[in-house]
Amino acid sequence: MTKKEWLIILVMYFSFWAYLAIDKYKQKKMLEEAIKSQDELPKLSKGDRVITVAGIYGRVDEIKGQTIILEIDKEAKMEVSKNSILNKVV
């Protein structure tokens, strides 16, 4: 192999390495933001209308530790994790 071919291979290698390093940095930053936003969960109380990350609307019926019972309809209730609550609905 000539010097020119080796140079091309090295440039391709370092370009790929830089791409992976930048991608890993972005993923780490997104994960840190997600963890930070989990710490800022909305304060919930019985009767609040909420939306889950799955897009389900409901009213908080009961709060038990890390889970919440949502009243979806008059006779339909659902137990979800507190982490799955996206936001309060006004």
Backbone as numpy.savetxt, mean C-alpha at the origin, in Angstrom:
# Nx Ny Nz CAx CAy CAz Cx Cy Cz
38.20 -11.29 -28.50 37.35 -10.11 -28.50 38.24 -8.86 -28.50
37.77 -7.88 -29.20 38.54 -6.64 -29.28 38.22 -5.74 -28.10
39.00 -4.71 -27.96 38.78 -3.75 -26.87 37.43 -3.06 -27.02
37.05 -2.79 -28.25 35.77 -2.12 -28.50 34.60 -3.00 -28.04
34.66 -4.30 -28.30 33.61 -5.22 -27.88 33.53 -5.30 -26.36
34.69 -5.34 -25.69 34.71 -5.36 -24.23 34.12 -4.08 -23.66
34.44 -2.97 -24.28 33.90 -1.70 -23.82 32.38 -1.67 -23.94
31.86 -2.18 -25.03 30.40 -2.24 -25.21 29.76 -3.12 -24.15
30.37 -4.26 -23.88 29.84 -5.17 -22.85 29.86 -4.51 -21.48
30.95 -3.82 -21.15 31.04 -3.14 -19.85 30.00 -2.02 -19.72
29.81 -1.25 -20.77 28.81 -0.17 -20.74 27.42 -0.76 -20.55
27.12 -1.86 -21.25 25.81 -2.50 -21.09 25.64 -3.02 -19.66
26.68 -3.65 -19.11 26.62 -4.19 -17.76 26.35 -3.09 -16.74
27.10 -2.00 -16.81 26.92 -0.92 -15.84 25.60 -0.18 -16.04
25.13 -0.10 -17.27 23.81 0.50 -17.51 22.71 -0.33 -16.86
22.80 -1.64 -17.03 21.81 -2.53 -16.42 21.90 -2.47 -14.90
23.12 -2.46 -14.37 23.31 -2.37 -12.92 22.71 -1.07 -12.38
22.93 0.04 -13.06 22.38 1.33 -12.63 20.86 1.30 -12.66
20.30 0.70 -13.71 18.84 0.58 -13.82 18.28 -0.19 -12.63
18.90 -1.31 -12.27 18.43 -2.11 -11.14 18.59 -1.35 -9.82
19.67 -0.63 -9.66 19.90 0.12 -8.42 18.85 1.22 -8.26
18.54 1.92 -9.34 17.53 2.98 -9.28 16.17 2.40 -8.99
15.83 1.27 -9.61 14.54 0.62 -9.39 14.40 0.17 -7.94
15.47 -0.42 -7.39 15.43 -0.86 -5.99 15.26 0.34 -5.05
15.90 1.45 -5.34 15.76 2.65 -4.53 14.32 3.15 -4.56
13.70 3.15 -5.74 12.31 3.60 -5.85 11.37 2.69 -5.07
11.59 1.37 -5.15 10.75 0.44 -4.42 10.90 0.63 -2.92
12.12 0.85 -2.45 12.35 1.07 -1.02 11.65 2.34 -0.55
11.71 3.38 -1.36 11.07 4.64 -1.01 9.55 4.47 -0.95
8.98 3.74 -1.91 7.53 3.50 -1.92 7.11 2.70 -0.69
7.92 1.72 -0.29 7.62 0.92 0.88 7.66 1.77 2.14
8.65 2.63 2.26 8.74 3.52 3.42 7.54 4.45 3.49
7.09 4.97 2.35 5.91 5.84 2.32 4.66 5.08 2.72
4.55 3.82 2.28 3.39 3.01 2.63 3.35 2.74 4.13
4.52 2.45 4.70 4.58 2.21 6.14 4.24 3.48 6.90
4.73 4.60 6.43 4.44 5.88 7.08 2.94 6.20 7.02
2.32 5.92 5.87 0.89 6.21 5.75 0.06 5.27 6.62
0.57 4.05 6.89 -0.15 3.13 7.77 -0.16 3.66 9.20
0.89 4.38 9.57 0.94 4.97 10.90 -0.07 6.10 11.04
-0.49 6.66 9.92 -1.42 7.78 9.93 -2.83 7.34 9.57
-3.25 6.17 10.09 -4.61 5.70 9.82 -5.61 6.67 10.42
-6.75 6.84 9.76 -7.75 7.76 10.30 -8.30 7.23 11.63
-8.59 8.15 12.53 -9.19 7.76 13.81 -10.64 7.41 13.55
-10.99 6.18 13.89 -12.33 5.69 13.59 -13.14 5.52 14.87
-14.43 5.73 14.74 -15.34 5.47 15.84 -16.61 4.85 15.26
-17.41 4.29 16.11 -18.63 3.62 15.67 -19.53 4.61 14.93
-20.03 4.18 13.78 -20.92 5.01 12.99 -20.25 5.75 11.84
-18.90 5.77 11.80 -18.19 6.43 10.70 -18.38 5.66 9.41
-18.58 6.39 8.31 -18.62 5.77 6.98 -17.20 5.73 6.44
-16.80 4.56 5.94 -15.44 4.38 5.45 -15.44 3.67 4.10
-14.29 3.73 3.43 -14.07 2.96 2.21 -12.82 2.13 2.43
-12.86 0.88 1.97 -11.70 0.00 2.10 -10.83 0.10 0.85
-9.64 -0.49 0.92 -8.75 -0.46 -0.24 -9.34 -1.25 -1.40
-10.31 -2.13 -1.14 -10.97 -2.90 -2.19 -12.14 -2.14 -2.80
-12.44 -0.95 -2.26 -13.52 -0.14 -2.81 -14.86 -0.42 -2.19
-14.89 -1.08 -1.04 -16.15 -1.40 -0.37 -16.48 -0.29 0.61
-17.70 0.24 0.50 -18.18 1.27 1.42 -18.94 0.60 2.54
-18.82 1.14 3.74 -19.55 0.60 4.87 -19.51 1.55 6.05
-20.26 1.18 7.07 -20.33 1.97 8.30 -19.70 1.14 9.42
-18.85 1.76 10.23 -18.18 1.05 11.32 -19.23 0.66 12.35
-19.33 -0.65 12.59 -20.30 -1.16 13.56 -19.62 -1.48 14.89
-18.39 -1.99 14.80 -17.68 -2.39 16.01 -16.18 -2.40 15.73
-15.38 -2.03 16.72 -13.92 -2.04 16.60 -13.37 -3.02 17.62
-12.63 -4.04 17.11 -12.06 -5.07 17.99 -10.57 -5.18 17.71
-9.74 -4.53 18.48 -8.29 -4.63 18.31 -7.84 -4.15 16.95
-7.32 -5.07 16.14 -6.83 -4.73 14.81 -7.87 -4.99 13.72
-9.09 -5.38 14.11 -10.13 -5.62 13.12 -11.33 -4.70 13.36
-12.09 -4.51 12.31 -13.27 -3.66 12.36 -14.43 -4.42 11.72
-15.59 -4.35 12.33 -16.80 -4.93 11.74 -17.50 -3.81 10.99
-17.63 -3.98 9.67 -18.32 -2.99 8.84 -19.73 -3.46 8.55
-20.66 -2.54 8.66 -22.04 -2.83 8.25 -22.17 -2.37 6.81
-22.29 -3.34 5.90 -22.38 -3.04 4.49 -23.83 -2.70 4.11
-24.74 -3.46 4.64 -26.17 -3.27 4.42 -26.87 -3.56 5.74
-28.19 -3.47 5.78 -28.88 -3.68 7.05 -28.59 -5.04 7.65
-28.47 -6.07 6.82 -28.23 -7.42 7.34 -26.88 -7.99 6.94
-26.04 -7.19 6.31 -24.74 -7.68 5.86 -23.62 -6.98 6.61
-22.82 -7.80 7.28 -21.66 -7.26 8.00 -20.41 -7.97 7.52
-19.29 -7.28 7.67 -18.02 -7.80 7.18 -16.92 -7.43 8.15
-16.05 -8.37 8.44 -14.92 -8.11 9.32 -13.69 -7.85 8.46
-13.04 -6.70 8.67 -11.85 -6.33 7.89 -10.74 -5.88 8.84
-9.53 -5.89 8.33 -8.39 -5.41 9.09 -8.39 -3.88 9.10
-7.86 -3.29 10.17 -7.76 -1.83 10.22 -6.88 -1.30 9.09
-5.89 -2.09 8.69 -4.99 -1.67 7.62 -5.68 -1.60 6.27
-6.84 -2.25 6.14 -7.53 -2.24 4.85 -8.46 -1.03 4.71
-8.56 -0.20 5.74 -9.39 1.01 5.65 -8.58 2.08 4.94
-9.12 2.56 3.84 -8.42 3.58 3.05 -8.65 4.97 3.64
-9.93 5.30 3.90 -10.22 6.64 4.38 -11.65 6.72 4.89
-11.93 7.79 5.62 -13.31 8.08 6.01 -14.02 8.71 4.83
-15.32 8.49 4.74 -16.13 9.09 3.69 -17.01 10.14 4.35
-16.98 11.34 3.78 -17.75 12.43 4.35 -19.15 12.44 3.80
